[in-house]
C-alpha cells in the first residue's frame, strides 16, 4: 500500500517555490509531482494556491487613466470635428 504525502502550499520544496516565483506554473507542477508523488490535480491545486501569494504580481493597466491615450483620443476627435466643419463649409458654397 502506497503511503500518502500531505503537503500544503506553505511546505513546498524550494525548487517548486522558485518556479512559482518565476511564473512557471507547469514546471512547478512537474517538480512538485516528482518530489512528492502527488497526482496532477492535487499538484495543480497546490501550485495555484501558492502562486496567489508567491507568484509574479500582474499590474492591471487602465488605459483611461493614461494621459497619452486620452490626449490622442482628444486630438482625433478634434481632427474629425475640423474635417466635418470644413466639409460643411465646402458643401455650402
PDB file as gemmi writes it, atoms N, CA and C in Angstrom:
CRYST1    1.000    1.000    1.000  90.00  90.00  90.00 P 1                      
ATOM      1  N   UNK A   1       0.847  -1.179   0.000  1.00  0.00           N  
ATOM      2  CA  UNK A   1       0.000   0.000   0.000  1.00  0.00           C  
ATOM      3  C   UNK A   1       0.894   1.245   0.000  1.00  0.00           C  
ATOM      4  N   UNK A   2       0.553   2.192  -0.852  1.00  0.00           N  
ATOM      5  CA  UNK A   2       1.354   3.408  -1.010  1.00  0.00           C  
ATOM      6  C   UNK A   2       0.963   4.425   0.058  1.00  0.00           C  
ATOM      7  N   UNK A   3       1.955   4.966   0.748  1.00  0.00           N  
ATOM      8  CA  UNK A   3       1.654   5.976   1.765  1.00  0.00           C  
ATOM      9  C   UNK A   3       1.440   7.324   1.103  1.00  0.00           C  
ATOM     10  N   UNK A   4       0.478   8.050   1.609  1.00  0.00           N  
ATOM     11  CA  UNK A   4       0.151   9.352   1.048  1.00  0.00           C  
ATOM     12  C   UNK A   4       0.986  10.439   1.716  1.00  0.00           C  
ATOM     13  N   UNK A   5       1.402  11.390   0.899  1.00  0.00           N  
ATOM     14  CA  UNK A   5       2.168  12.522   1.390  1.00  0.00           C  
ATOM     15  C   UNK A   5       1.214  13.699   1.523  1.00  0.00           C  
ATOM     16  N   UNK A   6       1.243  14.344   2.665  1.00  0.00           N  
ATOM     17  CA  UNK A   6       0.401  15.526   2.864  1.00  0.00           C  
ATOM     18  C   UNK A   6       1.300  16.753   2.774  1.00  0.00           C  
ATOM     19  N   UNK A   7       0.988  17.603   1.794  1.00  0.00           N  
ATOM     20  CA  UNK A   7       1.773  18.803   1.554  1.00  0.00           C  
ATOM     21  C   UNK A   7       0.810  19.979   1.465  1.00  0.00           C  
ATOM     22  N   UNK A   8       1.160  21.073   2.101  1.00  0.00           N  
ATOM     23  CA  UNK A   8       0.366  22.292   1.954  1.00  0.00           C  
ATOM     24  C   UNK A   8       1.152  23.292   1.121  1.00  0.00           C  
ATOM     25  N   UNK A   9       0.486  24.372   0.712  1.00  0.00           N  
ATOM     26  CA  UNK A   9       1.170  25.371  -0.110  1.00  0.00           C  
ATOM     27  C   UNK A   9       2.303  26.075   0.638  1.00  0.00           C  
ATOM     28  N   UNK A  10       2.331  25.951   1.959  1.00  0.00           N  
ATOM     29  CA  UNK A  10       3.409  26.546   2.767  1.00  0.00           C  
ATOM     30  C   UNK A  10       4.593  25.605   2.953  1.00  0.00           C  
ATOM     31  N   UNK A  11       4.468  24.355   2.513  1.00  0.00           N  
ATOM     32  CA  UNK A  11       5.525  23.356   2.710  1.00  0.00           C  
ATOM     33  C   UNK A  11       6.105  22.879   1.382  1.00  0.00           C  
ATOM     34  N   UNK A  12       6.093  23.695   0.371  1.00  0.00           N  
ATOM     35  CA  UNK A  12       6.571  23.278  -0.944  1.00  0.00           C  
ATOM     36  C   UNK A  12       8.090  23.251  -0.985  1.00  0.00           C  
ATOM     37  N   UNK A  13       8.665  22.319  -1.755  1.00  0.00           N  
ATOM     38  CA  UNK A  13      10.119  22.307  -1.927  1.00  0.00           C  
ATOM     39  C   UNK A  13      10.614  23.605  -2.551  1.00  0.00           C  
ATOM     40  N   UNK A  14      11.858  23.948  -2.250  1.00  0.00           N  
ATOM     41  CA  UNK A  14      12.422  25.239  -2.694  1.00  0.00           C  
ATOM     42  C   UNK A  14      12.403  25.394  -4.208  1.00  0.00           C  
ATOM     43  N   UNK A  15      12.707  24.329  -4.974  1.00  0.00           N  
ATOM     44  CA  UNK A  15      12.720  24.460  -6.429  1.00  0.00           C  
ATOM     45  C   UNK A  15      11.320  24.718  -6.984  1.00  0.00           C  
ATOM     46  N   UNK A  16      10.305  24.197  -6.312  1.00  0.00           N  
ATOM     47  CA  UNK A  16       8.924  24.465  -6.724  1.00  0.00           C  
ATOM     48  C   UNK A  16       8.585  25.935  -6.460  1.00  0.00           C  
ATOM     49  N   UNK A  17       8.991  26.443  -5.317  1.00  0.00           N  
ATOM     50  CA  UNK A  17       8.738  27.845  -4.969  1.00  0.00           C  
ATOM     51  C   UNK A  17       9.428  28.777  -5.966  1.00  0.00           C  
ATOM     52  N   UNK A  18      10.653  28.448  -6.339  1.00  0.00           N  
ATOM     53  CA  UNK A  18      11.391  29.272  -7.300  1.00  0.00           C  
ATOM     54  C   UNK A  18      10.667  29.288  -8.642  1.00  0.00           C  
ATOM     55  N   UNK A  19      10.184  28.139  -9.087  1.00  0.00           N  
ATOM     56  CA  UNK A  19       9.448  28.073 -10.355  1.00  0.00           C  
ATOM     57  C   UNK A  19       8.168  28.902 -10.285  1.00  0.00           C  
ATOM     58  N   UNK A  20       7.492  28.862  -9.157  1.00  0.00           N  
ATOM     59  CA  UNK A  20       6.270  29.650  -8.984  1.00  0.00           C  
ATOM     60  C   UNK A  20       6.601  31.141  -9.024  1.00  0.00           C  
ATOM     61  N   UNK A  21       7.649  31.543  -8.343  1.00  0.00           N  
ATOM     62  CA  UNK A  21       8.042  32.959  -8.310  1.00  0.00           C  
ATOM     63  C   UNK A  21       8.420  33.478  -9.695  1.00  0.00           C  
ATOM     64  N   UNK A  22       8.905  32.584 -10.552  1.00  0.00           N  
ATOM     65  CA  UNK A  22       9.268  32.964 -11.918  1.00  0.00           C  
ATOM     66  C   UNK A  22       8.087  32.867 -12.880  1.00  0.00           C  
ATOM     67  N   UNK A  23       6.928  32.464 -12.374  1.00  0.00           N  
ATOM     68  CA  UNK A  23       5.738  32.376 -13.213  1.00  0.00           C  
ATOM     69  C   UNK A  23       5.670  31.113 -14.046  1.00  0.00           C  
ATOM     70  N   UNK A  24       6.457  30.107 -13.702  1.00  0.00           N  
ATOM     71  CA  UNK A  24       6.494  28.852 -14.450  1.00  0.00           C  
ATOM     72  C   UNK A  24       5.660  27.795 -13.729  1.00  0.00           C  
ATOM     73  N   UNK A  25       4.340  27.926 -13.843  1.00  0.00           N  
ATOM     74  CA  UNK A  25       3.444  27.058 -13.095  1.00  0.00           C  
ATOM     75  C   UNK A  25       3.508  25.606 -13.558  1.00  0.00           C  
ATOM     76  N   UNK A  26       3.632  25.374 -14.851  1.00  0.00           N  
ATOM     77  CA  UNK A  26       3.690  23.999 -15.348  1.00  0.00           C  
ATOM     78  C   UNK A  26       4.940  23.301 -14.838  1.00  0.00           C  
ATOM     79  N   UNK A  27       6.061  24.007 -14.882  1.00  0.00           N  
ATOM     80  CA  UNK A  27       7.306  23.446 -14.356  1.00  0.00           C  
ATOM     81  C   UNK A  27       7.180  23.178 -12.857  1.00  0.00           C  
ATOM     82  N   UNK A  28       6.528  24.081 -12.133  1.00  0.00           N  
ATOM     83  CA  UNK A  28       6.335  23.899 -10.692  1.00  0.00           C  
ATOM     84  C   UNK A  28       5.493  22.656 -10.407  1.00  0.00           C  
ATOM     85  N   UNK A  29       4.474  22.432 -11.214  1.00  0.00           N  
ATOM     86  CA  UNK A  29       3.631  21.241 -11.036  1.00  0.00           C  
ATOM     87  C   UNK A  29       4.449  19.980 -11.288  1.00  0.00           C  
ATOM     88  N   UNK A  30       5.256  19.982 -12.348  1.00  0.00           N  
ATOM     89  CA  UNK A  30       6.106  18.822 -12.649  1.00  0.00           C  
ATOM     90  C   UNK A  30       7.065  18.540 -11.495  1.00  0.00           C  
ATOM     91  N   UNK A  31       7.722  19.585 -11.001  1.00  0.00           N  
ATOM     92  CA  UNK A  31       8.678  19.412  -9.909  1.00  0.00           C  
ATOM     93  C   UNK A  31       7.993  18.916  -8.642  1.00  0.00           C  
ATOM     94  N   UNK A  32       6.820  19.439  -8.353  1.00  0.00           N  
ATOM     95  CA  UNK A  32       6.081  19.023  -7.162  1.00  0.00           C  
ATOM     96  C   UNK A  32       5.672  17.562  -7.255  1.00  0.00           C  
ATOM     97  N   UNK A  33       5.230  17.149  -8.430  1.00  0.00           N  
ATOM     98  CA  UNK A  33       4.836  15.752  -8.612  1.00  0.00           C  
ATOM     99  C   UNK A  33       6.025  14.818  -8.456  1.00  0.00           C  
ATOM    100  N   UNK A  34       7.180  15.237  -8.979  1.00  0.00           N  
ATOM    101  CA  UNK A  34       8.382  14.407  -8.841  1.00  0.00           C  
ATOM    102  C   UNK A  34       8.823  14.309  -7.390  1.00  0.00           C  
ATOM    103  N   UNK A  35       8.728  15.416  -6.666  1.00  0.00           N  
ATOM    104  CA  UNK A  35       9.213  15.446  -5.287  1.00  0.00           C  
ATOM    105  C   UNK A  35       8.286  14.712  -4.321  1.00  0.00           C  
ATOM    106  N   UNK A  36       6.973  14.741  -4.592  1.00  0.00           N  
ATOM    107  CA  UNK A  36       6.027  14.210  -3.612  1.00  0.00           C  
ATOM    108  C   UNK A  36       5.236  13.000  -4.081  1.00  0.00           C  
ATOM    109  N   UNK A  37       5.181  12.786  -5.388  1.00  0.00           N  
ATOM    110  CA  UNK A  37       4.363  11.687  -5.900  1.00  0.00           C  
ATOM    111  C   UNK A  37       2.885  12.015  -5.961  1.00  0.00           C  
ATOM    112  N   UNK A  38       2.534  13.290  -5.814  1.00  0.00           N  
ATOM    113  CA  UNK A  38       1.134  13.704  -5.886  1.00  0.00           C  
ATOM    114  C   UNK A  38       0.591  13.542  -7.298  1.00  0.00           C  
ATOM    115  N   UNK A  39      -0.719  13.431  -7.398  1.00  0.00           N  
ATOM    116  CA  UNK A  39      -1.365  13.382  -8.696  1.00  0.00           C  
ATOM    117  C   UNK A  39      -1.398  14.760  -9.334  1.00  0.00           C  
ATOM    118  N   UNK A  40      -1.744  14.776 -10.613  1.00  0.00           N  
ATOM    119  CA  UNK A  40      -1.744  16.024 -11.368  1.00  0.00           C  
ATOM    120  C   UNK A  40      -2.713  17.047 -10.778  1.00  0.00           C  
ATOM    121  N   UNK A  41      -3.925  16.635 -10.467  1.00  0.00           N  
ATOM    122  CA  UNK A  41      -4.937  17.565  -9.958  1.00  0.00           C  
ATOM    123  C   UNK A  41      -4.521  18.163  -8.617  1.00  0.00           C  
ATOM    124  N   UNK A  42      -4.021  17.329  -7.723  1.00  0.00           N  
ATOM    125  CA  UNK A  42      -3.610  17.826  -6.402  1.00  0.00           C  
ATOM    126  C   UNK A  42      -2.418  18.758  -6.503  1.00  0.00           C  
ATOM    127  N   UNK A  43      -1.458  18.410  -7.354  1.00  0.00           N  
ATOM    128  CA  UNK A  43      -0.288  19.274  -7.530  1.00  0.00           C  
ATOM    129  C   UNK A  43      -0.690  20.612  -8.126  1.00  0.00           C  
ATOM    130  N   UNK A  44      -1.616  20.591  -9.080  1.00  0.00           N  
ATOM    131  CA  UNK A  44      -2.073  21.837  -9.701  1.00  0.00           C  
ATOM    132  C   UNK A  44      -2.765  22.729  -8.674  1.00  0.00           C  
ATOM    133  N   UNK A  45      -3.596  22.155  -7.835  1.00  0.00           N  
ATOM    134  CA  UNK A  45      -4.295  22.931  -6.812  1.00  0.00           C  
ATOM    135  C   UNK A  45      -3.288  23.589  -5.869  1.00  0.00           C  
ATOM    136  N   UNK A  46      -2.291  22.842  -5.438  1.00  0.00           N  
ATOM    137  CA  UNK A  46      -1.290  23.402  -4.528  1.00  0.00           C  
ATOM    138  C   UNK A  46      -0.488  24.514  -5.180  1.00  0.00           C  
ATOM    139  N   UNK A  47      -0.087  24.307  -6.436  1.00  0.00           N  
ATOM    140  CA  UNK A  47       0.679  25.336  -7.144  1.00  0.00           C  
ATOM    141  C   UNK A  47      -0.185  26.576  -7.372  1.00  0.00           C  
ATOM    142  N   UNK A  48      -1.448  26.388  -7.725  1.00  0.00           N  
ATOM    143  CA  UNK A  48      -2.345  27.543  -7.909  1.00  0.00           C  
ATOM    144  C   UNK A  48      -2.499  28.333  -6.617  1.00  0.00           C  
ATOM    145  N   UNK A  49      -2.680  27.642  -5.520  1.00  0.00           N  
ATOM    146  CA  UNK A  49      -2.814  28.328  -4.234  1.00  0.00           C  
ATOM    147  C   UNK A  49      -1.544  29.095  -3.874  1.00  0.00           C  
ATOM    148  N   UNK A  50      -0.413  28.449  -4.066  1.00  0.00           N  
ATOM    149  CA  UNK A  50       0.856  29.090  -3.720  1.00  0.00           C  
ATOM    150  C   UNK A  50       1.153  30.264  -4.649  1.00  0.00           C  
ATOM    151  N   UNK A  51       0.723  30.175  -5.907  1.00  0.00           N  
ATOM    152  CA  UNK A  51       1.022  31.257  -6.852  1.00  0.00           C  
ATOM    153  C   UNK A  51       0.226  32.525  -6.546  1.00  0.00           C  
ATOM    154  N   UNK A  52      -0.849  32.408  -5.796  1.00  0.00           N  
ATOM    155  CA  UNK A  52      -1.607  33.606  -5.414  1.00  0.00           C  
ATOM    156  C   UNK A  52      -0.790  34.528  -4.519  1.00  0.00           C  
ATOM    157  N   UNK A  53       0.033  33.936  -3.672  1.00  0.00           N  
ATOM    158  CA  UNK A  53       0.831  34.756  -2.762  1.00  0.00           C  
ATOM    159  C   UNK A  53       2.289  34.873  -3.185  1.00  0.00           C  
ATOM    160  N   UNK A  54       2.809  33.867  -3.863  1.00  0.00           N  
ATOM    161  CA  UNK A  54       4.228  33.861  -4.214  1.00  0.00           C  
ATOM    162  C   UNK A  54       4.504  34.109  -5.680  1.00  0.00           C  
ATOM    163  N   UNK A  55       3.487  34.078  -6.504  1.00  0.00           N  
ATOM    164  CA  UNK A  55       3.681  34.244  -7.940  1.00  0.00           C  
ATOM    165  C   UNK A  55       3.973  35.683  -8.313  1.00  0.00           C  
ATOM    166  N   UNK A  56       4.377  35.889  -9.562  1.00  0.00           N  
ATOM    167  CA  UNK A  56       4.653  37.258 -10.009  1.00  0.00           C  
ATOM    168  C   UNK A  56       3.374  38.095  -9.986  1.00  0.00           C  
ATOM    169  N   UNK A  57       3.507  39.316  -9.569  1.00  0.00           N  
ATOM    170  CA  UNK A  57       2.359  40.217  -9.485  1.00  0.00           C  
ATOM    171  C   UNK A  57       2.086  40.816 -10.854  1.00  0.00           C  
ATOM    172  N   UNK A  58       0.843  40.821 -11.231  1.00  0.00           N  
ATOM    173  CA  UNK A  58       0.443  41.402 -12.502  1.00  0.00           C  
ATOM    174  C   UNK A  58      -0.097  42.797 -12.262  1.00  0.00           C  
ATOM    175  N   UNK A  59       0.357  43.703 -13.067  1.00  0.00           N  
ATOM    176  CA  UNK A  59      -0.124  45.070 -12.962  1.00  0.00           C  
ATOM    177  C   UNK A  59      -1.263  45.237 -13.960  1.00  0.00           C  
ATOM    178  N   UNK A  60      -2.407  45.648 -13.450  1.00  0.00           N  
ATOM    179  CA  UNK A  60      -3.565  45.859 -14.302  1.00  0.00           C  
ATOM    180  C   UNK A  60      -3.493  47.283 -14.840  1.00  0.00           C  
ATOM    181  N   UNK A  61      -3.463  47.395 -16.148  1.00  0.00           N  
ATOM    182  CA  UNK A  61      -3.324  48.696 -16.793  1.00  0.00           C  
ATOM    183  C   UNK A  61      -4.703  49.208 -17.169  1.00  0.00           C  
ATOM    184  N   UNK A  62      -4.999  50.395 -16.742  1.00  0.00           N  
ATOM    185  CA  UNK A  62      -6.246  51.049 -17.122  1.00  0.00           C  
ATOM    186  C   UNK A  62      -5.902  52.124 -18.144  1.00  0.00           C  
ATOM    187  N   UNK A  63      -6.349  51.905 -19.359  1.00  0.00           N  
ATOM    188  CA  UNK A  63      -5.998  52.829 -20.433  1.00  0.00           C  
ATOM    189  C   UNK A  63      -6.684  54.183 -20.281  1.00  0.00           C  
ATOM    190  N   UNK A  64      -7.787  54.226 -19.594  1.00  0.00           N  
ATOM    191  CA  UNK A  64      -8.489  55.501 -19.405  1.00  0.00           C  
ATOM    192  C   UNK A  64      -7.703  56.432 -18.494  1.00  0.00           C  
ATOM    193  N   UNK A  65      -6.850  55.854 -17.637  1.00  0.00           N  
ATOM    194  CA  UNK A  65      -6.077  56.674 -16.708  1.00  0.00           C  
ATOM    195  C   UNK A  65      -4.797  57.234 -17.316  1.00  0.00           C  
ATOM    196  N   UNK A  66      -4.446  56.764 -18.484  1.00  0.00           N  
ATOM    197  CA  UNK A  66      -3.195  57.203 -19.081  1.00  0.00           C  
ATOM    198  C   UNK A  66      -3.420  58.470 -19.901  1.00  0.00           C  
ATOM    199  N   UNK A  67      -2.705  59.546 -19.572  1.00  0.00           N  
ATOM    200  CA  UNK A  67      -2.924  60.821 -20.261  1.00  0.00           C  
ATOM    201  C   UNK A  67      -2.575  60.766 -21.744  1.00  0.00           C  
ATOM    202  N   UNK A  68      -1.630  59.945 -22.147  1.00  0.00           N  
ATOM    203  CA  UNK A  68      -1.268  59.889 -23.566  1.00  0.00           C  
ATOM    204  C   UNK A  68      -2.398  59.321 -24.403  1.00  0.00           C  
ATOM    205  N   UNK A  69      -3.109  58.357 -23.881  1.00  0.00           N  
ATOM    206  CA  UNK A  69      -4.245  57.781 -24.595  1.00  0.00           C  
ATOM    207  C   UNK A  69      -5.355  58.819 -24.718  1.00  0.00           C  
ATOM    208  N   UNK A  70      -5.659  59.482 -23.615  1.00  0.00           N  
ATOM    209  CA  UNK A  70      -6.716  60.497 -23.645  1.00  0.00           C  
ATOM    210  C   UNK A  70      -6.339  61.638 -24.574  1.00  0.00           C  
ATOM    211  N   UNK A  71      -5.083  62.012 -24.573  1.00  0.00           N  
ATOM    212  CA  UNK A  71      -4.623  63.093 -25.432  1.00  0.00           C  
ATOM    213  C   UNK A  71      -4.806  62.716 -26.907  1.00  0.00           C  
ATOM    214  N   UNK A  72      -4.463  61.501 -27.266  1.00  0.00           N  
ATOM    215  CA  UNK A  72      -4.609  61.090 -28.656  1.00  0.00           C  
ATOM    216  C   UNK A  72      -6.080  60.959 -29.047  1.00  0.00           C  
ATOM    217  N   UNK A  73      -6.926  60.534 -28.123  1.00  0.00           N  
ATOM    218  CA  UNK A  73      -8.362  60.458 -28.411  1.00  0.00           C  
ATOM    219  C   UNK A  73      -8.924  61.860 -28.641  1.00  0.00           C  
ATOM    220  N   UNK A  74      -8.513  62.801 -27.806  1.00  0.00           N  
ATOM    221  CA  UNK A  74      -8.989  64.175 -27.976  1.00  0.00           C  
ATOM    222  C   UNK A  74      -8.477  64.795 -29.274  1.00  0.00           C  
ATOM    223  N   UNK A  75      -7.238  64.503 -29.644  1.00  0.00           N  
ATOM    224  CA  UNK A  75      -6.711  65.002 -30.908  1.00  0.00           C  
ATOM    225  C   UNK A  75      -7.485  64.430 -32.082  1.00  0.00           C  
ATOM    226  N   UNK A  76      -7.785  63.152 -32.031  1.00  0.00           N  
ATOM    227  CA  UNK A  76      -8.554  62.516 -33.111  1.00  0.00           C  
ATOM    228  C   UNK A  76      -9.947  63.107 -33.195  1.00  0.00           C  
ATOM    229  N   UNK A  77     -10.577  63.321 -32.067  1.00  0.00           N  
ATOM    230  CA  UNK A  77     -11.905  63.920 -32.050  1.00  0.00           C  
ATOM    231  C   UNK A  77     -11.864  65.338 -32.613  1.00  0.00           C  
ATOM    232  N   UNK A  78     -10.845  66.116 -32.248  1.00  0.00           N  
ATOM    233  CA  UNK A  78     -10.701  67.464 -32.787  1.00  0.00           C  
ATOM    234  C   UNK A  78     -10.499  67.451 -34.290  1.00  0.00           C  
ATOM    235  N   UNK A  79      -9.716  66.506 -34.787  1.00  0.00           N  
ATOM    236  CA  UNK A  79      -9.497  66.390 -36.229  1.00  0.00           C  
ATOM    237  C   UNK A  79     -10.785  66.040 -36.953  1.00  0.00           C  
ATOM    238  N   UNK A  80     -11.560  65.138 -36.396  1.00  0.00           N  
ATOM    239  CA  UNK A  80     -12.841  64.765 -37.005  1.00  0.00           C  
ATOM    240  C   UNK A  80     -13.771  65.970 -37.041  1.00  0.00           C  
ATOM    241  N   UNK A  81     -13.830  66.727 -35.952  1.00  0.00           N  
ATOM    242  CA  UNK A  81     -14.692  67.910 -35.926  1.00  0.00           C  
ATOM    243  C   UNK A  81     -14.221  68.961 -36.932  1.00  0.00           C  
ATOM    244  N   UNK A  82     -12.927  69.149 -37.058  1.00  0.00           N  
ATOM    245  CA  UNK A  82     -12.377  70.099 -38.020  1.00  0.00           C  
ATOM    246  C   UNK A  82     -12.712  69.677 -39.448  1.00  0.00           C  
ATOM    247  N   UNK A  83     -12.559  68.396 -39.742  1.00  0.00           N  
ATOM    248  CA  UNK A  83     -12.898  67.907 -41.082  1.00  0.00           C  
ATOM    249  C   UNK A  83     -14.396  68.020 -41.358  1.00  0.00           C  
ATOM    250  N   UNK A  84     -15.214  67.763 -40.354  1.00  0.00           N  
ATOM    251  CA  UNK A  84     -16.664  67.892 -40.535  1.00  0.00           C  
ATOM    252  C   UNK A  84     -17.037  69.347 -40.787  1.00  0.00           C  
ATOM    253  N   UNK A  85     -16.421  70.290 -40.072  1.00  0.00           N  
ATOM    254  CA  UNK A  85     -16.705  71.710 -40.286  1.00  0.00           C  
ATOM    255  C   UNK A  85     -16.244  72.145 -41.675  1.00  0.00           C  
ATOM    256  N   UNK A  86     -15.079  71.671 -42.117  1.00  0.00           N  
ATOM    257  CA  UNK A  86     -14.592  72.022 -43.449  1.00  0.00           C  
ATOM    258  C   UNK A  86     -15.512  71.463 -44.517  1.00  0.00           C  
ATOM    259  N   UNK A  87     -15.964  70.235 -44.337  1.00  0.00           N  
ATOM    260  CA  UNK A  87     -16.884  69.635 -45.314  1.00  0.00           C  
ATOM    261  C   UNK A  87     -18.199  70.408 -45.354  1.00  0.00           C  
ATOM    262  N   UNK A  88     -18.697  70.800 -44.194  1.00  0.00           N  
ATOM    263  CA  UNK A  88     -19.952  71.557 -44.112  1.00  0.00           C  
ATOM    264  C   UNK A  88     -19.808  72.898 -44.843  1.00  0.00           C  
ATOM    265  N   UNK A  89     -18.694  73.597 -44.616  1.00  0.00           N  
ATOM    266  CA  UNK A  89     -18.457  74.882 -45.294  1.00  0.00           C  
ATOM    267  C   UNK A  89     -18.289  74.690 -46.796  1.00  0.00           C  
ATOM    268  N   UNK A  90     -17.627  73.618 -47.196  1.00  0.00           N  
ATOM    269  CA  UNK A  90     -17.401  73.349 -48.625  1.00  0.00           C  
ATOM    270  C   UNK A  90     -18.718  73.048 -49.326  1.00  0.00           C  
ATOM    271  N   UNK A  91     -19.609  72.340 -48.647  1.00  0.00           N  
ATOM    272  CA  UNK A  91     -20.913  71.993 -49.234  1.00  0.00           C  
ATOM    273  C   UNK A  91     -21.823  73.227 -49.339  1.00  0.00           C  
ATOM    274  N   UNK A  92     -21.586  74.188 -48.522  1.00  0.00           N  
ATOM    275  CA  UNK A  92     -22.434  75.395 -48.529  1.00  0.00           C  
ATOM    276  C   UNK A  92     -22.132  76.321 -49.693  1.00  0.00           C  
ATOM    277  N   UNK A  93     -21.016  76.207 -50.365  1.00  0.00           N  
ATOM    278  CA  UNK A  93     -20.654  77.119 -51.462  1.00  0.00           C  
ATOM    279  C   UNK A  93     -21.218  76.679 -52.765  1.00  0.00           C  
TER     280      UNK A  93                                                      
END                                                                             
